[in-house]
Amino acid sequence: MGEVKSKLSVIWAVILGTSVFGMGIAFGAVICSIALVQVAGSITTNAIAGPLPAPVRPPNEIKLTPAEQLGKFMLYDHTLSNPAGYACATCHVPEAGFTGPDSAVNLISGPQPGIVPDRFLNRKPQSLVYAAFSPVGPVFNAGLGVWLGGDFWDGRVPDLSTQAQQPPINPNEMANTPVGPFPPLQGGYSPLLAEKLKSQPYASLLLKIYGQDVLSKHSPQQIYTLFALAVAAYESSGEINEFSSKYDASNYGTLSKNVYALSASEERGRKLYFGQGQCFQCHSSAKLSDVMQATKGKETFTMYCYANIGVPKNPLNPYYQETDPVTNPHGFNPLGTNYIDYGLGSNPNPAPDGTRFYNKVPGDITQFRGLFKAPSARDADKRPYPGFVKAYMHNGVFKSLQEVIHFYNKRNIAVNSSGHETAFDLRKGPPAGYTALFPRPEVLDNVQNIAGVPPSEATAATESNGQVGNLQLSPQQEQDLINFLTILSDGFTKPNPVSP
């Protein structure tokens, strides 16, 4: 293990030290080297091959309804996996903003290991916070010109209750063998999990809510559905959707408490967030009247929309190494390092209106390639301690808000040996003598502002998707944006929730 740590230290010193925060040497030139990918891939699978520790259920912060309490018991129940040892909350802990709980795993990969050794998710766990307010979907909003709603990074389920049905039967997560189609789409369920519920310590609460004969009268599939509904009830509760940040306690909160006053930098960051930084284009619910009505005017800091911002591949994603169909017939990656994540374009389920997102193979419908759901910016910086590493983007490729903001700012920027920067079209690549600051997008189709147009040259056509990639923000402005994002973390006050 000492050798692993030593190699990892070297790898990440190279990756992070020569990234966009280093001496101007290109991030992509190093992180995408074939040798580095091969070494890092083997280290990743060896270093974090086992499941994460079982989560500890925290005490209630607020009074929960019986259904919410039942869902909380289930969310933290690590005996519901096969074998036991992996709960829904294993990948979603409150102290990390209900996303990846292990700093080392986040640093090494981002995607999390499942209960079965050497199995990994293809994406990092998406945060649960404020997902309860996501519209049922995906649905196309003609007024905004975007697809929005549904759940998961790729929108493959319409709501939280169908989302809760997926992890228990995912072979790379809780690994309960499902009854139903493979891959486990909507409709799959686990008889084993349904049977386990009959003997859990909270079974009496389940009977109290759903009826004394529920476990004997209902089929395993119906019991499994009740499990998912209870988990969704808790995920919709005020313990996960607290609205308790410094922002909520400031004069910008709906209660206008004025308990917290933004610093000068945080105020500049707020203006950038809703202005030149263009964050509001995807990370604001202000234009969604139904959502704003449900939250009583409180901002969820996401539009729940799908977009391709040009995120590069994460070469340390262990899923690239998960190629064995014998040991993992339903969860292996047949493409190896050639795997491309098309996001919404890989969604196997039709939208509520019947729209298909691919026909025969993921990505075969161009307009949906590379689109991923925008998570809430709330709790983006929430962490259990200052040095805790969080993984960002759907594949966990970035390891800090600094990297994220710099990527948004300079994705389309290349630098020469003299340190001079120039913008370039991602489709053409940087000019001779210049090296891109970031690797090329995993999927070029549908990339926002692919030409790298700056805000000063924006037109009505380009303004609709923001000027991601060439925002022309100064280092101080980047820091101001980061400082604003830090005040969106819940926990500054007691929970102040609304019912979705």
C-alpha positions in Angstrom: 0.0 0.0 0.0 3.0 2.3 0.6 4.1 1.9 -3.0 0.6 2.7 -4.2 0.5 5.9 -2.1 3.9 6.8 -3.4 2.9 6.3 -7.0 -0.4 8.2 -6.5 1.5 11.1 -4.9 3.6 11.3 -8.0 0.7 11.1 -10.4 -1.4 13.7 -8.6 1.6 16.0 -8.2 2.0 15.8 -11.9 -1.7 16.2 -12.7 -2.5 19.0 -10.2 0.9 20.7 -10.2 1.0 21.1 -14.0 -2.6 21.9 -14.3 -4.1 25.3 -15.0 -2.9 26.3 -11.5 0.7 25.5 -12.3 3.3 27.2 -14.4 1.2 27.5 -17.6 2.0 23.9 -18.7 -1.0 22.3 -20.3 -3.3 20.2 -18.2 -4.2 18.0 -21.2 -0.6 17.3 -22.2 0.0 15.4 -19.0 -3.4 14.0 -17.8 -4.1 12.5 -21.2 -0.8 10.7 -21.7 -1.2 7.0 -22.4 1.4 5.9 -19.9 -0.2 7.9 -17.1 -3.6 6.5 -17.8 -2.3 2.9 -17.8 -0.5 3.3 -14.5 -3.2 5.3 -12.8 -5.9 2.8 -13.9 -4.2 -0.1 -12.4 -3.5 1.8 -9.2 -7.0 3.0 -8.9 -8.6 -0.5 -9.1 -6.0 -1.9 -6.7 -6.1 0.9 -4.1 -9.9 1.2 -3.7 -11.1 -2.2 -4.8 -13.2 -2.8 -1.7 -16.5 -1.2 -0.6 -16.6 1.9 1.5 -17.3 1.8 5.2 -21.0 1.5 6.2 -22.4 5.0 6.9 -23.5 6.0 10.4 -27.1 7.3 10.5 -27.0 10.8 12.1 -29.7 11.9 14.6 -32.7 13.7 13.3 -32.2 17.4 12.7 -36.0 18.1 12.4 -39.2 16.2 13.1 -39.8 13.8 10.3 -43.1 12.3 9.1 -43.4 8.5 9.6 -42.7 8.0 5.9 -39.7 10.2 6.0 -38.4 8.4 9.1 -38.9 5.1 7.4 -37.0 6.3 4.3 -34.2 7.5 6.5 -33.9 4.1 8.1 -33.8 2.5 4.7 -31.3 5.0 3.2 -28.8 4.2 5.9 -29.4 0.4 6.1 -26.2 -1.3 4.9 -27.7 -4.8 5.2 -29.9 -4.3 2.1 -27.0 -4.9 -0.4 -25.9 -8.3 -1.6 -23.7 -9.2 0.3 -24.5 -6.9 3.2 -22.3 -3.8 3.8 -23.5 -1.2 1.4 -26.3 1.3 1.9 -27.8 4.0 -0.3 -26.1 6.5 2.1 -22.7 4.8 1.5 -22.4 7.1 -1.5 -24.5 10.0 -0.2 -23.5 11.4 3.2 -24.7 14.7 4.6 -21.4 16.0 5.7 -20.2 15.9 2.1 -23.4 17.4 0.6 -25.0 14.0 0.1 -22.4 12.9 -2.4 -19.1 10.9 -2.4 -18.1 10.4 1.3 -14.4 9.3 1.0 -11.7 11.9 0.3 -9.2 9.3 -1.0 -11.7 7.8 -3.4 -12.7 11.2 -4.6 -9.1 12.1 -5.2 -8.1 8.8 -6.9 -11.2 8.4 -9.1 -14.5 10.1 -8.3 -16.7 7.1 -9.3 -17.3 5.0 -6.2 -16.6 1.3 -5.6 -19.6 -1.0 -5.1 -20.2 -3.8 -2.6 -18.5 -6.4 -4.9 -14.7 -5.9 -5.0 -13.3 -4.5 -8.3 -16.7 -3.1 -9.4 -17.2 0.6 -9.9 -19.8 3.0 -11.1 -19.2 4.7 -14.4 -20.0 8.1 -12.8 -19.6 9.8 -9.5 -22.7 9.9 -7.3 -24.9 12.9 -8.0 -25.8 14.9 -4.9 -29.3 14.2 -3.5 -29.8 17.8 -2.3 -32.7 19.7 -3.8 -33.3 16.9 -6.4 -36.8 16.7 -4.9 -37.8 19.8 -6.7 -36.8 18.5 -10.1 -39.7 18.4 -12.6 -40.9 15.0 -13.7 -39.0 14.3 -16.9 -37.0 14.6 -18.9 -39.2 17.1 -20.7 -38.4 19.6 -23.3 -39.1 23.2 -22.2 -39.7 25.1 -25.5 -39.5 28.5 -23.8 -36.0 27.8 -22.4 -35.0 25.6 -25.3 -33.6 22.8 -23.1 -34.5 19.4 -21.8 -34.9 19.4 -18.0 -36.2 17.3 -15.1 -36.0 13.6 -14.4 -33.2 12.1 -12.3 -29.7 10.8 -12.5 -26.9 12.4 -14.6 -28.5 11.0 -17.8 -32.2 11.5 -16.8 -33.0 7.8 -17.1 -35.8 7.9 -14.5 -38.6 10.4 -14.1 -38.5 11.1 -10.4 -37.0 10.3 -7.0 -39.1 7.2 -6.3 -37.9 5.6 -9.6 -34.4 6.8 -8.8 -34.4 4.9 -5.5 -35.2 1.7 -7.3 -32.0 1.7 -9.2 -29.0 1.5 -6.9 -30.1 -1.7 -5.0 -30.2 -3.6 -8.3 -27.2 -2.1 -10.0 -24.5 -4.8 -10.1 -21.9 -2.1 -9.6 -23.6 -0.7 -6.5 -25.7 -2.8 -4.1 -25.7 -5.8 -6.4 -29.1 -7.3 -5.6 -30.0 -9.5 -8.6 -33.1 -8.0 -10.1 -36.2 -9.5 -11.6 -36.9 -7.6 -14.8 -35.0 -6.5 -17.8 -31.2 -6.0 -18.0 -29.9 -3.5 -17.8 -32.2 -2.8 -14.8 -34.5 -0.1 -16.3 -37.7 1.1 -14.8 -39.6 -1.9 -13.5 -36.8 -4.0 -12.2 -37.0 -5.0 -8.5 -35.2 -7.2 -6.0 -37.2 -10.0 -4.2 -34.2 -10.4 -1.9 -34.4 -6.8 -0.7 -38.2 -7.1 -0.3 -37.7 -10.3 1.8 -35.1 -8.6 4.0 -37.5 -5.7 4.8 -39.7 -8.2 6.7 -37.1 -8.7 9.4 -35.6 -5.2 9.7 -35.7 -3.4 13.0 -38.0 -0.7 11.4 -40.4 -3.3 10.0 -43.0 -2.2 12.6 -42.9 1.3 11.2 -43.4 0.0 7.7 -46.5 -1.9 8.9 -47.8 1.2 10.7 -47.6 3.3 7.6 -48.7 0.8 4.9 -50.9 -1.6 6.9 -50.4 -4.5 9.2 -50.8 -7.0 6.3 -48.7 -5.1 3.8 -45.8 -7.6 3.9 -48.0 -10.7 3.6 -50.6 -9.2 1.2 -48.3 -7.5 -1.3 -46.0 -9.0 -3.9 -42.2 -8.6 -3.7 -42.4 -6.1 -6.5 -45.1 -4.0 -4.7 -43.0 -4.1 -1.4 -40.0 -3.0 -3.4 -42.0 -0.1 -4.8 -43.0 0.9 -1.2 -39.3 0.8 -0.3 -38.5 3.3 -3.1 -41.4 5.6 -2.1 -40.2 5.7 1.5 -36.6 6.5 0.4 -38.0 9.2 -1.9 -40.0 10.7 1.0 -36.9 11.1 3.0 -34.9 12.5 0.1 -37.7 15.1 -0.2 -37.5 16.0 3.5 -36.1 19.1 5.2 -33.0 17.1 6.3 -31.8 16.9 2.7 -33.3 20.2 1.4 -32.5 22.5 4.3 -32.3 26.0 2.8 -30.0 26.7 5.8 -27.0 28.3 4.2 -25.3 31.7 4.8 -27.0 32.8 1.6 -30.4 31.9 3.0 -29.6 33.8 6.2 -28.6 36.9 4.3 -30.8 39.7 2.9 -31.0 37.6 -0.3 -32.8 34.8 1.5 -36.5 34.7 1.2 -36.9 35.4 4.9 -34.4 38.3 4.7 -33.1 37.5 8.1 -30.0 39.6 7.7 -28.3 37.2 10.1 -25.3 36.9 7.7 -23.8 39.8 5.7 -21.9 38.8 2.5 -18.3 39.9 2.4 -17.1 42.2 -0.4 -15.7 39.3 -2.3 -18.8 37.1 -1.8 -21.0 40.0 -3.1 -18.8 40.4 -6.1 -19.1 36.6 -6.6 -22.8 36.8 -6.4 -23.0 39.4 -9.1 -20.6 37.4 -11.3 -22.7 34.3 -10.7 -25.8 36.0 -12.0 -23.9 38.1 -14.6 -20.6 37.7 -16.4 -19.9 34.3 -14.9 -23.0 33.0 -16.6 -23.5 30.4 -13.8 -27.2 31.2 -13.6 -27.8 29.9 -17.1 -27.9 26.4 -15.8 -27.6 26.8 -12.0 -30.7 28.9 -11.2 -34.3 27.9 -10.7 -35.5 31.5 -11.2 -37.0 30.8 -14.6 -38.9 27.7 -13.5 -42.2 29.0 -12.1 -43.4 25.7 -10.9 -40.2 25.1 -8.9 -40.2 28.6 -7.5 -43.8 28.1 -6.4 -42.9 24.8 -4.7 -39.9 26.3 -2.9 -41.9 29.5 -1.9 -39.5 31.6 -3.8 -36.3 30.0 -2.6 -33.6 29.5 -5.2 -32.5 25.9 -5.7 -29.4 27.0 -7.7 -30.1 24.6 -10.6 -32.4 24.7 -13.6 -32.4 20.8 -13.6 -31.5 21.1 -17.3 -29.2 19.1 -19.5 -26.1 20.6 -21.2 -22.7 19.7 -22.6 -20.1 22.1 -21.1 -17.2 20.1 -22.7 -16.0 18.1 -19.7 -12.9 16.0 -20.6 -12.6 12.3 -19.9 -11.4 11.3 -16.4 -8.4 8.9 -17.2 -8.5 7.7 -13.6 -12.1 6.4 -13.9 -11.9 2.7 -12.8 -14.8 1.9 -15.0 -12.4 1.8 -18.0 -10.7 -1.2 -16.4 -14.0 -3.1 -15.7 -14.0 -5.2 -18.8 -14.6 -8.8 -17.5 -18.0 -10.2 -18.7 -17.4 -13.4 -16.7 -17.3 -11.9 -13.2 -19.7 -9.0 -14.0 -21.9 -10.0 -16.9 -24.5 -7.3 -16.4 -22.2 -4.4 -15.3 -19.0 -4.7 -17.2 -17.7 -2.2 -19.7 -17.3 -3.9 -23.1 -15.5 -0.8 -24.6 -12.7 -0.4 -22.1 -10.9 2.9 -22.5 -12.9 3.5 -25.7 -16.0 4.0 -23.6 -17.7 7.3 -24.2 -20.3 8.6 -21.8 -23.0 10.3 -23.9 -25.1 11.4 -20.9 -28.7 12.0 -21.9 -27.7 10.4 -25.2 -27.2 7.1 -23.4 -30.5 7.2 -21.6 -32.2 3.9 -22.4 -35.7 5.0 -21.3 -38.0 7.2 -23.3 -39.1 10.6 -22.0 -42.7 10.9 -20.6 -43.7 12.2 -24.0 -42.2 9.2 -25.8 -39.0 10.8 -27.1 -36.2 8.3 -27.5 -32.7 9.5 -26.6 -31.0 6.9 -28.7 -32.2 4.3 -31.2 -29.9 1.3 -31.2 -26.7 2.3 -29.4 -25.9 5.2 -27.0 -25.0 8.3 -28.9 -26.6 7.5 -32.2 -28.9 10.6 -32.0 -26.6 13.6 -32.3 -28.8 16.2 -30.5 -28.6 14.3 -27.2 -24.9 13.5 -27.1 -22.9 14.7 -24.1 -25.8 16.3 -22.3 -25.7 15.9 -18.5 -28.0 17.2 -15.8 -27.0 20.3 -14.0 -26.8 19.6 -10.2 -27.6 22.2 -7.6 -24.7 24.5 -6.8 -25.9 24.4 -3.2 -23.6 22.3 -1.0 -21.0 22.2 -3.8 -18.3 23.1 -1.2 -19.8 21.3 1.8 -17.2 19.0 3.3 -16.5 17.4 6.7 -13.2 19.1 7.1 -11.1 21.7 5.1 -8.7 19.3 3.4 -11.5 16.9 2.3 -11.3 16.4 -1.5 -14.5 16.4 -3.5 -14.8 15.2 -7.0 -16.7 17.4 -9.5 -18.5 16.9 -12.8 -20.3 13.7 -13.8 -17.1 11.7 -14.0 -15.2 13.3 -11.1 -12.4 14.6 -13.3 -11.9 17.8 -11.3 -11.0 17.8 -7.6 -11.7 21.4 -6.4 -13.9 24.3 -7.1 -10.8 26.2 -8.2 -10.4 23.7 -11.1 -14.1 23.8 -11.9 -14.3 27.6 -12.1 -11.0 27.9 -14.0 -12.4 25.3 -16.5 -15.6 27.3 -17.0 -13.4 30.4 -17.5 -10.7 29.1 -19.8 -11.8 25.9 -21.4 -11.2 27.4 -24.8 -7.8 29.0 -23.9 -4.4 27.9 -25.1 -1.0 29.2 -24.1 2.4 29.4 -25.8 5.9 29.1 -24.3 5.9 32.8 -23.5 2.8 32.5 -21.5 0.6 34.3 -24.0 -3.0 33.1 -24.1 -5.3 32.8 -27.1 -8.8 31.6 -27.5 -9.5 28.8 -30.0 -12.4 26.8 -31.5 -12.6 23.3 -29.8 -13.4 21.8 -33.2 -10.2 23.1 -34.8 -7.8 22.9 -31.9 -5.3 25.5 -30.7 -3.1 27.3 -33.2 0.5 26.2 -34.0 2.8 26.9 -31.0 0.0 26.9 -28.5 -1.1 24.2 -26.1 -4.6 23.9 -24.7 -5.0 24.5 -21.0 -7.5 21.6 -20.8 -8.0 18.3 -22.6 -10.5 18.2 -25.4 -14.1 17.5 -24.5 -15.1 13.8 -24.3 -18.0 14.6 -26.6 -17.7 17.6 -29.0 -21.3 17.5 -30.2 -23.6 20.1 -28.5 -20.7 21.8 -26.5 -21.8 25.2 -25.3 -19.9 28.0 -26.9 -17.7 25.6 -28.8 -16.0 28.4 -30.7 -14.9 30.2 -27.5 -16.7 33.5 -28.1 -16.1 36.0 -25.3 -18.9 37.8 -23.6 -18.1 41.0 -25.5 -18.8 39.3 -28.8 -21.9 37.4 -27.7 -25.0 37.5 -29.8 -28.6 36.6 -29.0 -27.8 33.1 -30.4 -24.8 32.5 -28.2 -26.1 34.2 -25.0 -28.7 31.5 -24.6 -26.2 28.9 -23.5 -23.6 31.1 -21.7 -20.1 31.9 -22.7 -18.6 28.8 -21.1 -14.9 28.5 -22.0 -13.9 32.1 -22.5 -15.5 34.2 -19.7 -12.5 36.5 -19.5 -12.6 36.5 -15.7 -9.5 37.6 -13.8 -7.9 35.4 -11.1 -9.6 37.6 -8.4 -13.0 37.2 -10.1 -12.5 33.4 -10.2 -11.8 33.6 -6.4 -14.8 35.8 -5.8 -17.1 33.2 -7.6 -15.6 30.5 -5.4 -16.1 32.5 -2.3 -19.8 33.0 -3.2 -20.3 29.3 -3.8 -18.9 28.5 -0.3 -21.8 30.4 1.3 -24.3 28.1 -0.4 -23.5 25.2 1.9 -26.3 24.2 4.3 -25.8 24.1 8.0 -25.2 27.7 8.9 -28.6 27.9 10.6 -31.1 25.3 11.6 -33.0 23.7 8.7 -35.6 26.0 7.2 -37.3 23.7 4.7 -40.3 23.8 2.5 -42.3 20.8 1.3 -41.7 20.0 -2.4 
